[in-house]
Amino acid sequence: MDAFQIGPFAIPWARFQVFLALLAMVLLAEAWARKVDRRLGPWAYNAILLGLVGARLGFVLENASVFARDPLSALYIWQGGFSPVWGILAAGGYTLMALPKNLWRYALFSALAAGLVFGVFLVQRKGGGEEVRLPSVTLATLGGTPVSLQDFRGKPLVLNLWATWCPPCRRELPMMVRLSQENPEVRFAFVSQGEGPAVVRSFLEEQKLAPEWVLLDPETQLSQALKTQGLPTTFFFDREGRLVARHMGELSEALLLGYLRVLR
């Protein structure tokens, strides 16, 4: 499961998981605030805010060369990209400065509650999960030539499911095409969902994009095979066709480069 579904809206599961963990931390801190010291309530909200800011700044610094090309992209937090270690250091430093020593243990218990909730949901997601492999699906190129996805085995594969009507897909596609050209050791395939060749070809020509592999999936059979809940969704398969990672939602260049490092 890629996301938590609320009607037509899909929230990436990793973000929903973090939300539940931080909610547990706030609730416990508020309970301590009523029984022990009211300063624990504001501490929780400030620690979370500074932790998120620290995690984002840490990620930006770790990928400084990427963000230097487009500094404003550091503000595109909807793309994801947070370093947990930096976030913990920022929140922990704030805690040590903001709370007296006699309250540190309550802050620690609240943080441990968040970690416990996160860990429980993480184990539930991974537990019993069977290995996902590249589906045996045959699609078509823009010219109508049939292509079996099994033919892509032998090299690492980035499989991007997208559509021309999807704003996040349109934003990330130029960057992904560029990286596909800069990383020839990894194969990229861009699979249009539910659209015909005329629509896809017109969009690519308008955007002056020429990916090596653009495939059509008008019946969305690949989305069904991979149980995709929203677009864009990107899958990362190793050279044997085993799923290494999946990402629902828009990708930043820094995140995509991180996935490529793992894929190699």
C-alpha positions in Angstrom: 0.0 0.0 0.0 1.5 3.3 -1.1 -1.0 5.7 0.5 -3.7 6.2 3.1 -6.9 6.8 1.1 -9.5 9.3 2.1 -12.1 9.4 -0.6 -10.5 10.6 -3.8 -7.4 11.8 -1.9 -4.3 9.7 -1.3 -1.8 10.6 1.4 1.6 8.9 0.9 1.8 6.3 3.7 5.2 7.5 5.0 3.9 11.0 5.6 0.7 9.6 7.3 2.9 7.4 9.4 5.0 10.4 10.6 1.8 12.3 11.3 0.5 9.5 13.6 3.9 9.4 15.4 4.0 13.1 16.0 0.4 13.1 17.1 1.2 10.5 19.7 4.0 12.7 20.9 1.8 15.8 21.2 -1.0 13.9 23.0 1.4 12.5 25.6 3.1 15.8 26.1 -0.3 17.5 26.6 -1.2 14.9 29.2 2.1 15.6 31.0 1.4 19.3 30.7 -1.9 18.9 32.7 -0.4 16.7 35.4 3.2 17.8 35.7 4.1 21.1 34.1 2.3 23.2 31.5 5.5 24.1 29.7 5.5 20.6 28.2 2.6 21.4 25.9 4.2 24.3 24.0 7.5 22.4 24.0 6.0 19.6 22.0 4.8 21.9 19.2 8.0 23.9 19.1 10.2 20.7 19.1 8.2 19.3 16.2 8.4 22.5 14.2 12.2 22.9 14.8 12.7 19.2 14.1 11.0 19.5 10.8 13.0 22.6 9.9 16.2 21.0 11.0 15.5 17.9 9.0 14.8 19.8 5.8 17.8 22.1 6.2 20.0 19.0 6.8 18.7 17.3 3.7 19.3 20.5 1.7 22.9 20.7 3.0 23.5 17.1 2.3 22.5 17.7 -1.3 23.9 21.3 -1.6 25.2 20.7 -5.1 21.7 19.8 -6.4 19.9 22.7 -4.7 22.6 25.2 -5.7 21.3 24.9 -9.3 17.8 25.9 -8.1 17.9 27.4 -4.6 14.1 28.0 -4.5 13.6 24.3 -4.7 14.7 24.1 -1.1 11.3 25.4 -0.3 9.4 22.7 -2.2 8.7 20.6 0.9 5.8 18.9 -0.8 8.3 16.9 -2.8 9.7 15.4 0.4 13.3 15.3 1.4 14.0 15.3 5.2 17.0 14.0 7.1 15.8 12.4 10.4 19.2 12.7 12.1 19.3 16.4 11.6 15.7 16.7 12.8 16.4 14.8 15.9 19.5 16.9 16.7 17.5 20.1 16.2 14.6 19.0 18.3 16.9 17.6 21.0 19.0 20.7 21.1 15.9 22.8 21.6 14.7 20.5 24.3 17.9 20.8 26.3 17.8 24.6 26.1 14.0 25.1 26.6 13.2 22.7 29.5 14.7 22.4 32.9 16.4 19.1 33.7 13.6 17.8 35.8 11.3 17.8 32.7 13.8 16.2 30.3 12.5 12.7 31.1 9.0 13.6 30.2 10.1 15.0 26.9 12.1 11.8 26.3 9.0 9.6 27.1 7.0 11.7 24.7 9.6 11.2 21.9 9.8 7.5 22.7 6.0 7.3 22.3 6.4 8.8 18.8 9.1 6.3 18.0 7.1 3.4 19.2 4.0 4.4 17.1 6.2 4.8 14.0 7.9 1.5 14.6 4.7 -0.4 15.1 3.2 0.9 11.8 6.6 0.2 10.1 6.6 -3.4 11.2 3.0 -3.9 10.2 3.7 -2.6 6.7 6.8 -4.8 6.3 5.6 -7.8 8.1 4.3 -10.6 5.8 5.0 -8.6 2.7 5.8 -10.8 -0.3 8.6 -9.8 -2.7 7.3 -7.7 -5.6 8.7 -8.3 -9.1 8.5 -6.6 -12.4 5.1 -7.5 -13.8 4.8 -9.6 -17.0 2.9 -6.9 -18.8 3.1 -5.9 -22.5 2.7 -2.3 -23.4 3.1 -0.2 -26.5 5.4 2.5 -27.6 4.1 5.7 -29.1 4.6 4.1 -32.5 2.5 1.1 -31.6 5.3 -1.4 -31.1 4.6 -3.9 -28.4 7.1 -4.0 -25.5 7.2 -6.6 -22.7 8.5 -5.2 -19.4 10.4 -8.4 -18.9 12.7 -7.2 -21.7 13.9 -4.5 -19.4 15.6 -6.9 -17.0 19.3 -7.0 -17.0 19.7 -3.3 -16.0 18.3 -1.4 -13.1 14.9 0.1 -14.0 13.1 3.2 -13.0 9.4 2.8 -13.9 7.5 6.1 -13.7 3.7 6.0 -13.9 2.3 9.3 -15.1 -0.3 11.2 -17.1 -0.4 14.5 -19.0 -3.3 15.8 -16.9 -1.4 15.3 -13.6 0.3 18.5 -12.4 3.0 16.8 -10.3 3.8 14.5 -13.2 4.2 17.4 -15.5 6.5 19.2 -13.0 8.9 16.2 -12.4 9.0 14.8 -15.9 11.6 17.2 -17.4 14.0 16.6 -14.5 13.5 12.8 -14.7 14.1 12.8 -18.5 17.3 14.8 -18.0 18.6 12.4 -15.3 17.7 9.4 -17.5 20.1 10.8 -20.1 22.8 11.6 -17.5 22.6 8.0 -16.0 22.7 5.6 -19.0 23.6 2.7 -16.7 20.0 2.8 -15.4 17.0 2.4 -17.7 14.1 4.8 -17.3 10.6 3.9 -18.7 7.8 6.5 -18.5 4.4 4.7 -18.7 1.4 6.9 -19.5 -1.7 5.8 -17.7 -5.1 5.8 -19.5 -4.1 8.0 -22.4 -3.6 7.5 -26.1 -0.6 8.2 -28.3 -1.8 11.5 -29.8 -2.2 13.1 -26.4 1.1 11.9 -25.0 3.0 12.7 -28.2 1.6 16.3 -28.3 2.6 16.9 -24.7 6.1 15.7 -25.2 6.6 17.8 -28.3 5.2 20.8 -26.6 7.6 20.3 -23.7 10.5 19.4 -26.0 11.1 16.2 -24.2 12.4 13.1 -25.9 12.7 10.2 -23.4 14.2 7.0 -24.8 11.3 4.9 -23.5 7.7 6.2 -23.4 5.1 3.5 -23.1 1.3 3.6 -23.3 -1.0 1.9 -20.8 -4.5 3.0 -21.9 -6.2 0.3 -19.8 -4.0 1.1 -16.7 -3.1 -2.6 -16.4 0.3 -1.7 -14.9 -1.3 0.4 -12.2 -3.5 -2.5 -11.3 -0.7 -5.0 -11.3 1.4 -2.8 -9.0 -1.6 -1.6 -6.9 -0.9 2.0 -7.5 -3.1 4.4 -5.6 -2.2 7.7 -7.2 0.0 9.5 -9.8 2.8 10.0 -10.1 4.2 6.8 -8.6 7.8 5.7 -9.4 9.1 2.2 -8.9 12.7 1.2 -8.7 13.6 -2.4 -9.8 17.1 -4.0 -9.7 18.6 -5.8 -12.7 16.8 -9.0 -11.7 13.4 -7.3 -11.7 13.0 -7.2 -7.9 11.4 -4.1 -6.5 13.9 -2.1 -4.4 11.8 1.0 -3.6 8.7 2.8 -4.6 7.8 6.5 -4.2 4.3 7.9 -4.5 4.1 11.6 -5.3 6.3 14.2 -6.9 10.1 13.5 -6.8 12.8 16.1 -6.4 16.1 15.7 -8.1 17.9 15.2 -4.8 15.5 12.4 -3.8 15.7 10.7 -7.2 19.5 10.8 -7.0 19.3 9.1 -3.6 17.1 6.4 -5.0 19.5 5.9 -7.9 22.4 5.4 -5.5 20.5 2.7 -3.7 19.5 1.1 -7.0 23.0 0.7 -8.2 
